[in-house]
Amino acid sequence: MKTYVLILSALCLFVSCQEDVDLNRPDLELSKAPESLEQMYSDGLENAMRSLSQNLKSEGNGRMFLDRRSLQATTFKHLEGKYFKLGDFDTELFFAGGPDIAYLDDSIFDPGSPEFQKTMEAAFSSEQLQVLNTFLDRLFETEDYVKVKDLAREFQNGLAGSYLSEEDRLELYSMGAGIYALADFLEKGGMDMVGEELGLGNKNAGTNPNLRCRVDMRAVWAGAVLTGGIGAVRGAMIGCAGGSIFLLGFGTVTGCVGGAVFGGAGGFVEGAIGGIAGSLLLTCWRR
C-alpha cells in the first residue's frame, strides 16, 4: 500500500510539471458542465448496474465476487465517444497498469485513514482540496439521498465564483456531478436494482439471498471518491502524453485535465457500483 501511494504522489508531480493549471480556456463553457457531467455519470451508473451480472466471477468454493477492473473497462467503453472524443489517449495503457481495487487494504476506504488522504492529495491540488474537503466531510456524515443532492448542488454553485482556474473547477464540478448522480440513482431505487442484477448472476452459485443485507453508505461514498481519484491520476498521466480531449457539450480541455475527468468518471462509477455490490454480496449471499 505504501508503495502504491508513493507511485500516486510521483504521478501527481509528473502531471503538475506537464501543465499550466492557471490557464483558462476560452472555448470551455463551464456553465454547461454540471448538467452534462451529471448526465454522463447517470448513464455510466445505469450501464454499470446493468452489466453487473456479466462481471461476476465464481471462486473455487462457489462464492461469487465482482471483477471490478472489468466493470470499469465496461463503463469506460460505454462512455467513450458518447461523452468524450479522445485524441491520442492510450486506453490500453490506462487499464494495463492500474491497481486492482479488490486487493487494496480495506482501510483505504476509510475517509479518515492516512492512505485515503494521501490518495486525495495525489489526485487534487492543495487549492482544490481546500474547497473539496469541506464538502466531503459533510458528505461522509450524510446518508439521506435528498440531502446529499442538496450538498452536491451547493458545492457546485459555490464553484462559480471560485478563484480556481476553469480546468481546476472542471475537475471539482465532475466530482460534484458524480455524487449528485449517485444519490439520484439510489433515491430512484438503484440499490434494489443492483441487488436484482446480482441475483441474476448468482443463480448458479448455489447460494440464496438472506435477510441480513446491509450497505455501509459511508464506505460507498468514500469508495466512489477514492476510485475516482485513482482514475483521475492515471487518466491525467496518460492524457498528458496525448492530444487534447474534447468534452462533448462544453468545450475542449488539455489531455491532462481531460484524462483526469474521464479517468476519474470511470473510476468513480466502478467504485460506487462496486461498493454497493460488494456490500450486498458480502451480506446477502453470505454462507
C-alpha positions as CSV (number, residue, x, y, z in Angstrom):
1,M,0.0,0.0,0.0
2,K,2.8,2.5,0.9
3,T,4.4,1.7,-2.5
4,Y,1.2,2.4,-4.3
5,V,0.7,5.8,-2.5
6,L,4.3,6.8,-3.4
7,I,3.5,6.0,-7.1
8,L,0.4,8.1,-6.9
9,S,2.4,11.0,-5.5
10,A,5.1,10.7,-8.2
11,L,2.4,10.7,-10.9
12,C,0.9,13.8,-9.4
13,L,4.2,15.6,-9.6
14,F,4.5,14.5,-13.2
15,V,1.1,15.9,-14.1
16,S,1.8,19.2,-12.4
17,C,5.0,19.6,-14.4
18,Q,3.3,19.0,-17.7
19,E,0.5,21.6,-17.5
20,D,-0.1,25.2,-16.5
21,V,-3.1,24.8,-14.2
22,D,-3.7,28.6,-14.3
23,L,-4.6,28.6,-18.0
24,N,-8.2,29.4,-18.7
25,R,-9.6,28.1,-22.0
26,P,-11.9,30.5,-23.9
27,D,-13.8,27.6,-25.5
28,L,-14.6,25.9,-22.2
29,E,-18.2,26.7,-21.2
30,L,-18.3,25.7,-17.5
31,S,-21.9,26.9,-17.1
32,K,-22.9,23.8,-19.1
33,A,-20.6,21.4,-17.2
34,P,-22.8,20.3,-14.2
35,E,-25.7,19.2,-16.4
36,S,-23.6,17.5,-19.0
37,L,-21.4,15.7,-16.4
38,E,-24.4,14.6,-14.3
39,Q,-26.0,13.1,-17.5
40,M,-22.7,11.3,-18.2
41,Y,-22.4,9.9,-14.6
42,S,-26.1,8.9,-14.6
43,D,-25.7,7.0,-17.8
44,G,-22.5,5.4,-16.5
45,L,-24.1,4.2,-13.3
46,E,-27.1,2.7,-15.2
47,N,-24.8,0.9,-17.6
48,A,-22.6,-0.4,-14.8
49,M,-25.6,-1.7,-12.9
50,R,-27.0,-3.5,-16.0
51,S,-23.6,-5.1,-16.7
52,L,-23.1,-6.4,-13.1
53,S,-24.2,-10.0,-13.9
54,Q,-21.7,-10.1,-16.8
55,N,-18.8,-9.1,-14.5
56,L,-19.5,-11.6,-11.7
57,K,-16.9,-14.4,-11.3
58,S,-17.1,-17.6,-9.3
59,E,-14.4,-18.6,-6.8
60,G,-13.4,-22.2,-6.2
61,N,-15.7,-22.5,-3.2
62,G,-18.7,-21.4,-5.3
63,R,-18.9,-17.9,-3.8
64,M,-19.2,-15.0,-6.2
65,F,-17.0,-11.9,-6.5
66,L,-17.2,-8.8,-8.7
67,D,-14.5,-8.3,-11.3
68,R,-14.2,-4.6,-10.6
69,R,-11.5,-3.9,-13.2
70,S,-13.7,-5.5,-15.9
71,L,-16.6,-3.4,-14.7
72,Q,-14.6,-0.2,-15.0
73,A,-13.5,-1.2,-18.5
74,T,-17.1,-1.8,-19.5
75,T,-18.1,1.6,-18.2
76,F,-15.1,3.3,-19.9
77,K,-16.1,1.8,-23.3
78,H,-19.7,2.8,-22.9
79,L,-18.8,6.5,-22.1
80,E,-16.1,6.9,-24.7
81,G,-17.3,8.5,-27.9
82,K,-20.7,9.2,-26.4
83,Y,-19.4,11.9,-24.0
84,F,-15.7,12.3,-24.9
85,K,-13.8,12.3,-28.1
86,L,-10.3,11.1,-27.2
87,G,-7.2,12.3,-29.0
88,D,-4.1,10.1,-28.5
89,F,-5.3,8.8,-25.1
90,D,-3.9,5.2,-24.7
91,T,-6.8,3.3,-23.2
92,E,-4.9,0.0,-23.2
93,L,-2.2,1.6,-21.0
94,F,-4.8,3.1,-18.8
95,F,-6.1,-0.3,-17.8
96,A,-2.9,-2.3,-18.1
97,G,-1.1,-0.8,-15.1
98,G,-4.0,0.3,-12.9
99,P,-4.3,-1.1,-9.4
100,D,-6.7,-3.9,-8.7
101,I,-9.0,-2.3,-6.1
102,A,-10.1,-5.8,-4.9
103,Y,-6.7,-6.3,-3.5
104,L,-6.2,-3.0,-1.8
105,D,-6.2,-2.9,2.0
106,D,-9.8,-2.2,3.2
107,S,-8.5,0.6,5.4
108,I,-8.0,2.8,2.4
109,F,-11.8,3.1,2.1
110,D,-12.0,4.9,5.5
111,P,-12.0,8.6,4.8
112,G,-10.1,9.2,8.0
113,S,-7.2,6.9,7.1
114,P,-3.8,8.3,6.1
115,E,-3.9,6.2,2.9
116,F,-7.2,7.8,1.8
117,Q,-5.8,11.3,2.5
118,K,-2.6,10.6,0.5
119,T,-4.6,9.3,-2.4
120,M,-6.7,12.5,-2.5
121,E,-3.5,14.6,-2.2
122,A,-2.2,12.9,-5.3
123,A,-5.4,13.4,-7.3
124,F,-6.1,17.1,-6.4
125,S,-4.0,20.2,-5.8
126,S,-3.9,21.8,-2.3
127,E,-6.0,24.6,-3.6
128,Q,-8.7,22.2,-4.9
129,L,-8.6,20.2,-1.6
130,Q,-9.3,23.4,0.4
131,V,-12.6,23.6,-1.4
132,L,-13.3,19.9,-1.8
133,N,-12.6,18.7,1.8
134,T,-15.4,20.7,3.4
135,F,-17.9,19.2,1.0
136,L,-16.5,15.6,1.6
137,D,-16.6,16.0,5.4
138,R,-20.3,16.8,5.2
139,L,-20.9,14.1,2.6
140,F,-19.4,11.3,4.7
141,E,-21.8,12.1,7.6
142,T,-24.9,12.1,5.4
143,E,-26.9,9.0,4.4
144,D,-30.1,10.8,3.2
145,Y,-30.0,10.9,-0.6
146,V,-32.0,14.1,-0.9
147,K,-29.6,15.9,1.5
148,V,-26.7,14.6,-0.4
149,K,-28.1,16.0,-3.7
150,D,-28.6,19.4,-1.9
151,L,-25.0,19.2,-0.7
152,A,-23.7,18.4,-4.2
153,R,-25.7,21.3,-5.7
154,E,-24.5,23.7,-3.1
155,F,-20.9,22.6,-3.7
156,Q,-21.2,23.1,-7.5
157,N,-22.9,26.5,-7.1
158,G,-20.0,27.6,-4.9
159,L,-17.5,26.9,-7.6
160,A,-19.0,29.5,-9.9
161,G,-17.2,32.4,-8.1
162,S,-14.1,30.4,-7.1
163,Y,-10.6,31.7,-7.5
164,L,-9.6,28.4,-9.1
165,S,-8.8,28.1,-12.8
166,E,-11.5,26.9,-15.1
167,E,-9.8,23.5,-15.5
168,D,-9.3,23.0,-11.8
169,R,-13.0,23.9,-11.3
170,L,-14.0,21.4,-14.0
171,E,-12.4,18.6,-12.1
172,L,-14.4,19.6,-9.0
173,Y,-17.6,20.0,-11.0
174,S,-17.0,16.4,-12.1
175,M,-16.7,15.2,-8.5
176,G,-19.9,17.1,-7.5
177,A,-21.7,15.7,-10.5
178,G,-20.8,12.2,-9.7
179,I,-22.0,12.5,-6.1
180,Y,-25.3,14.1,-7.3
181,A,-25.9,11.4,-9.9
182,L,-25.1,8.6,-7.4
183,A,-27.5,10.0,-4.8
184,D,-30.2,10.4,-7.5
185,F,-29.6,6.8,-8.7
186,L,-30.0,5.5,-5.2
187,E,-33.1,7.6,-4.5
188,K,-34.7,6.1,-7.5
189,G,-34.2,2.5,-6.3
190,G,-30.7,1.9,-7.6
191,M,-29.7,-0.3,-4.6
192,D,-32.6,-2.6,-5.3
193,M,-31.7,-2.8,-9.0
194,V,-28.1,-3.7,-8.1
195,G,-29.4,-6.4,-5.9
196,E,-31.6,-7.8,-8.7
197,E,-28.7,-7.9,-11.1
198,L,-26.6,-9.7,-8.5
199,G,-29.4,-12.2,-8.1
200,L,-29.3,-12.9,-11.8
201,G,-25.6,-13.5,-11.7
202,N,-25.8,-15.7,-8.5
203,K,-28.4,-18.1,-9.9
204,N,-25.7,-20.8,-10.5
205,A,-23.7,-20.0,-7.4
206,G,-25.6,-22.4,-5.1
207,T,-26.4,-19.6,-2.6
208,N,-29.6,-17.7,-1.8
209,P,-30.1,-14.2,-0.6
210,N,-30.9,-13.8,3.1
211,L,-32.4,-11.1,5.2
212,R,-29.1,-9.7,6.5
213,C,-28.5,-7.4,3.6
214,R,-27.0,-4.0,4.5
215,V,-24.8,-1.4,2.8
216,D,-22.4,1.0,4.6
217,M,-23.1,4.2,2.7
218,R,-20.1,6.0,4.3
219,A,-17.9,3.3,2.7
220,V,-19.8,3.6,-0.6
221,W,-19.3,7.4,-0.8
222,A,-15.7,7.0,0.2
223,G,-15.1,4.2,-2.3
224,A,-16.5,6.1,-5.1
225,V,-14.4,9.2,-4.3
226,L,-11.3,7.1,-3.8
227,T,-11.5,5.2,-7.0
228,G,-12.5,8.4,-8.8
229,G,-9.3,9.9,-7.5
230,I,-7.2,6.9,-8.6
231,G,-8.8,7.0,-12.1
232,A,-8.1,10.8,-12.3
233,V,-4.4,10.4,-11.5
234,R,-3.9,7.6,-14.1
235,G,-6.1,9.4,-16.6
236,A,-4.1,12.6,-16.2
237,M,-0.8,10.9,-16.5
238,I,-1.7,9.2,-19.8
239,G,-3.7,12.2,-21.1
240,C,-0.6,14.5,-20.6
241,A,1.2,12.3,-23.2
242,G,-1.6,12.5,-25.8
243,G,-3.6,15.2,-27.6
244,S,-6.5,17.3,-26.4
245,I,-9.7,15.6,-25.3
246,F,-13.0,17.1,-26.5
247,L,-15.7,17.1,-23.9
248,L,-19.0,16.9,-25.7
249,G,-21.3,19.7,-24.8
250,F,-19.0,22.2,-23.2
251,G,-15.6,22.5,-24.8
252,T,-12.1,21.3,-25.2
253,V,-9.5,20.8,-22.5
254,T,-5.9,19.7,-22.4
255,G,-5.1,16.0,-22.4
256,C,-4.0,16.2,-18.7
257,V,-7.3,17.6,-17.4
258,G,-9.5,15.7,-19.9
259,G,-7.8,12.4,-18.9
260,A,-8.3,13.3,-15.3
261,V,-12.0,14.0,-15.7
262,F,-12.7,11.0,-17.9
263,G,-10.5,8.6,-15.9
264,G,-12.0,9.9,-12.7
265,A,-15.5,9.3,-14.0
266,G,-14.8,5.7,-14.9
267,G,-13.2,5.1,-11.5
268,F,-16.0,6.8,-9.6
269,V,-18.7,4.7,-11.3
270,E,-16.8,1.5,-10.7
271,G,-16.2,2.4,-7.1
272,A,-19.8,3.3,-6.5
273,I,-21.5,0.3,-8.1
274,G,-18.7,-2.0,-6.9
275,G,-19.0,-0.7,-3.4
276,I,-22.8,-1.3,-3.3
277,A,-22.4,-4.7,-5.0
278,G,-19.6,-5.7,-2.7
279,S,-21.6,-5.0,0.4
280,L,-24.6,-6.9,-0.9
281,L,-22.5,-9.9,-1.9
282,L,-20.9,-10.0,1.5
283,T,-24.1,-9.7,3.5
284,C,-26.9,-11.0,1.2
285,W,-25.2,-14.1,-0.1
286,R,-23.0,-14.9,2.8
287,R,-23.0,-18.6,3.6
